[in-house]
Amino acid sequence: MVENKQDFVIENGVLNRYEGPGGDVTIPEGGQFTVKIFACFYTELAFIYNGPEGNMDYIIKEAQRRSRHTFDVDVNSSDKIVTLSTCTRAYGQTSNQRFVVMGRLLRPGETVGPVAISANLNHKQPSVWG
C-alpha cells in the first residue's frame, strides 16, 4: 500500500521518499543513511536555512558562522544537505527561534571516520528580539 501524505511517500507505514520543497530524498532500503554534521546553532526565523531556493554556499557558510561548534567536515553546495530543526525557548519566551543541526550525506565511496570538533567561541548569536 502506498500513501502520499503531501510531500512524503509512505509504503506500508514506512517513509521511503520525500518529494517536496528543497528537492527529493530517497531513503535507502533498510531506512538508514549516514550524515556528517557540519553545524549546530540557535537562530531566528529571519535566517532562511531550509529554503528550496537560494545560494547554498551562503547558507552553508552562514550556518558554520552561527554554529556553536566547529566541525572539521568538508561541505559544499553540491552535497546533499540534511537539516533538522526544532522550536526552542533558549533565548526567552519568543517563538522567533529555532535550534538547527545541519549535515551532509556521505559522498559516494566515502567512509565514516573521526571528525575533529572544537568550541566556536565567536559564533554568531541569534537576534530573536528584533
C-alpha positions as CSV (number, residue, x, y, z in Angstrom):
1,M,0.0,0.0,0.0
2,V,1.4,3.4,-1.0
3,E,0.2,6.6,0.6
4,N,1.2,10.1,-0.3
5,K,0.9,12.5,2.7
6,Q,1.6,15.8,0.9
7,D,5.3,15.6,0.3
8,F,6.1,12.2,1.8
9,V,5.8,8.8,0.2
10,I,4.9,6.2,2.8
11,E,4.8,2.5,1.9
12,N,3.4,0.0,4.5
13,G,3.8,2.6,7.2
14,V,7.5,3.3,6.4
15,L,8.8,6.7,5.0
16,N,10.6,5.8,1.8
17,R,10.8,9.1,-0.1
18,Y,10.4,12.8,0.3
19,E,9.3,14.7,-2.8
20,G,8.8,18.3,-1.8
21,P,10.3,21.7,-1.4
22,G,14.1,21.7,-1.3
23,G,14.4,18.6,-3.5
24,D,13.8,14.9,-3.4
25,V,15.4,12.5,-0.9
26,T,15.1,8.7,-1.2
27,I,15.6,6.8,2.0
28,P,17.8,3.8,1.3
29,E,16.5,0.3,1.7
30,G,16.7,-0.5,5.4
31,G,15.9,3.1,6.2
32,Q,19.4,4.2,7.2
33,F,21.9,6.7,5.9
34,T,24.9,8.4,7.4
35,V,25.2,12.2,7.8
36,K,28.3,14.2,8.7
37,I,27.3,17.1,10.9
38,F,28.9,20.4,10.0
39,A,26.8,22.9,12.1
40,C,24.5,23.2,15.1
41,F,23.1,26.5,16.1
42,Y,20.3,28.6,17.5
43,T,18.8,31.0,15.0
44,E,16.0,33.5,14.5
45,L,13.4,32.9,11.8
46,A,14.9,35.6,9.6
47,F,17.8,33.3,8.6
48,I,16.2,31.0,5.9
49,Y,18.3,27.9,6.4
50,N,15.9,25.5,4.7
51,G,14.5,27.4,1.7
52,P,14.0,25.5,-1.5
53,E,15.8,28.2,-3.5
54,G,18.8,30.3,-2.7
55,N,22.5,30.4,-2.5
56,M,23.6,27.1,-0.8
57,D,27.1,28.3,-0.5
58,Y,25.8,31.3,1.6
59,I,23.5,29.0,3.7
60,I,26.4,26.6,4.5
61,K,28.8,29.5,5.4
62,E,26.2,31.3,7.5
63,A,25.3,28.0,9.3
64,Q,29.0,27.5,10.1
65,R,29.3,31.1,11.3
66,R,26.3,30.5,13.7
67,S,27.4,27.0,14.8
68,R,28.3,26.7,18.4
69,H,31.0,24.2,17.4
70,T,33.5,24.0,14.6
71,F,33.3,20.6,12.8
72,D,36.2,19.5,10.6
73,V,33.9,18.5,7.8
74,D,34.3,19.5,4.2
75,V,30.9,20.6,2.8
76,N,29.9,22.4,-0.4
77,S,26.8,23.3,-2.4
78,S,26.9,20.1,-4.5
79,D,26.5,17.9,-1.3
80,K,23.1,16.5,-0.2
81,I,22.3,18.6,2.9
82,V,20.2,17.3,5.7
83,T,18.6,19.8,8.1
84,L,16.9,19.1,11.4
85,S,15.1,21.9,13.1
86,T,13.1,22.3,16.3
87,C,11.4,25.1,18.2
88,T,13.3,26.3,21.3
89,R,12.9,28.8,24.0
90,A,16.7,29.0,24.8
91,Y,16.6,32.8,24.3
92,G,13.4,33.5,26.2
93,Q,9.7,33.2,25.6
94,T,9.6,34.3,22.0
95,S,8.5,31.9,19.2
96,N,11.0,33.5,16.8
97,Q,13.8,31.0,17.4
98,R,14.9,27.5,16.4
99,F,17.7,25.1,17.1
100,V,19.1,23.6,13.9
101,V,21.5,20.8,13.1
102,M,22.9,20.6,9.6
103,G,24.9,17.8,8.0
104,R,25.6,16.3,4.6
105,L,25.2,12.8,3.4
106,L,28.3,10.7,2.9
107,R,29.7,11.1,-0.6
108,P,30.0,8.0,-2.9
109,G,32.9,5.9,-1.7
110,E,33.4,8.0,1.5
111,T,33.6,6.2,4.8
112,V,32.9,7.3,8.3
113,G,35.9,8.5,10.2
114,P,36.6,10.6,13.3
115,V,35.7,14.3,13.0
116,A,37.6,17.0,15.0
117,I,35.2,19.2,16.9
118,S,36.0,22.3,18.8
119,A,34.1,25.1,20.5
120,N,33.3,28.1,18.3
121,L,33.7,30.8,20.9
122,N,32.9,33.6,18.4
123,H,29.8,32.0,16.8
124,K,27.1,34.4,15.6
125,Q,24.4,34.9,18.2
126,P,20.7,34.8,17.1
127,S,18.7,38.0,17.0
128,V,15.4,36.7,18.3
129,W,14.1,40.0,19.6
130,G,14.2,42.1,16.5
